Amino acid sequence: MSVNKDIKRVTVHTLRSMKDEGERISMLTAYDYSMARILDEAGIEVLLVGDSASNVMAGHETTLPITLDQMIYHASSVIRAINRALVVVDLPFGTYQGNSRKALSSAIRIMKESGAHAVKLEGGMAVQSSIKRILKAGVPVMGHLGLTPQSIYKFGTYVVRAKEEQEAEQLRSDAKLLESIGCFAIVLEKIPSKLAKEVAESVSIPIIGIGAGPDVDGQVLVTHDMLGITKEFKPRFLRVYVNLYDQIKSAAQHYIEDVKKRDFPNKEEAY
């Protein structure tokens, strides 16, 4: 489907309309000005300033180490690049769990200091007080259920979640809860396709999947994974659209070779 050029600025209401009309929502991560500008011009609807920056930008094993200040830095860079996309920013680990006042303070800092349009946080019933307080202040919230990477040490593994009925029923309940308290969308990560389809059909807000099958309202991937920049991460749900790792490496090797043999710069490239 071609990009709808009539949409001048994507909002949370745009996403709801897209679900109602059956138009799939495209979402990718962005952490810097240059990449965000390219993705925005490509016509992406949602840019997620994900705490995955902890992995792909900083080289950490998990998403846990990234700080609120660092998330604000990345979000500010993305905001300066975009003209059309809705920019959603992850609340990092430790900035919202168990303390709704801290959650509100964290969300307000992101909105005021970066200019972002919404925040995202992981969890359902356990974090509902934080979500309610943030929403009451007028900040749009995107939920995140299923595999929640900030809880990796609790899970102990990145395997598919909600395969057992008890966990699946909790996910259904949490999705309904997030809808009822006012979240504008929910990310479902690495859960069975059948369950994701059921959830998407049971709520009126958009469901964005990552490893959740095709029968949801939109899809999200980490841009560095989709572009083949990260080579080690190869889950079943990832489609790699270009192998930039090898292309960039080859270009760098070509540059090194030209410098070594004094071919760069040549006379036409000198003043």
Secondary structure, DSSP 8 states (H G I E B T S, - for coil): ----TT-SS--HHHHHHHHHHT--EEEEE--SHHHHHHHHHHT-SEEEE-TTHHHHTT--SSSTT--HHHHHHHHHHHHTT-SS-EEEEE--TTSSTT-HHHHHHHHHHHHHHH--SEEE---SGGGHHHHHHHHHTT--EEEEEES-GGGHHHH-S------SHHHHHHHHHHHHHHHHHT-SEEEEES--HHHHHHHHHH-SS-EEEESS-SSSSEEEE-HHHHTT---S---TT------HHHHHHHHHHHHHHHHHTT-SS-GGG--
